Amino acid sequence: MPGPDLPSESVLKIPDLDRARLMRGESTVCTELCRVAQTIFDNCPHGEKLVAWKTRDHPDSSDRNDYSAQSRVDVSFYPADDDAKADYERRMGQDVFGASIRWAWISLLVEIEKAS
């Protein structure tokens, strides 16, 4: 794949996933995945930046006549540019990794399923 080489491990500084948090509920797993992904995205030196958001609690309500569009995905990776942020960012609430789902802006989505 064309593009710059990956930086060395010492430059990238990938944090460890907290195993105890991975054994909790799906919401906690989503938050942990966002924490680690965002650290990686923040340290990537080239190209367009992405942000990780836990979107499981906020379906896309922008199309009020299409209820199938209100499907949910647990974690969404969005572009970090201002146009995208203006559409998906939730400006109220206490959920640090919360954002609304906006299907048109999602670069990558993750669905978390824990074994019962």
Secondary structure, DSSP 8 states (H G I E B T S, - for coil): --S-----HHHH------HHHHTS-HHHHHHHHHHHHHHHHHH--SS--EEEEE-TT----S-TT-GGGG---SEEEEE-SHHHHHHHB--SSS-TTBB---GGG-SEEE------
